[in-house]
Amino acid sequence: MKLVYAIIRNDNEDDVTSALMQEGFTVTRLSTTGGFLRKGSTTLMIALQDEQLEQCIDIIKQQSGSRQEITVNMPYVSGSSLMNYTTMPMNVEIGGATIMVVPLERFEKY
């Protein structure tokens, strides 16, 4: 058995979760926060049999495709002073997923 952790953007969470559940996967959702852009994200936990792994990863990839977005880094306050730098629009890649797979010794559902 395997445990899949998939970290996805909140924008993609409904599509990914619905597609996984439609294929019979049991999904647990956790609200999390990303680091670089400090945007909301969702971490999905999916317990599955080894032979289901590739199907699960394919569904996640299909439903959480990456795309480009322009964002502006805003200055932030550090202590009592405002960090002084020019805000510039940046083209960043968003979406996609971070997927981690770990062995699972035991899984019980009551």
Salt bridges, closest charged atoms under 4 A:
ASP11 OD2 - ARG9 NH2 2.77
ASP11 OD2 - ARG67 NH2 3.67
GLU13 OE2 - ARG29 NH1 2.56
GLU108 OE2 - ARG106 NH2 2.14
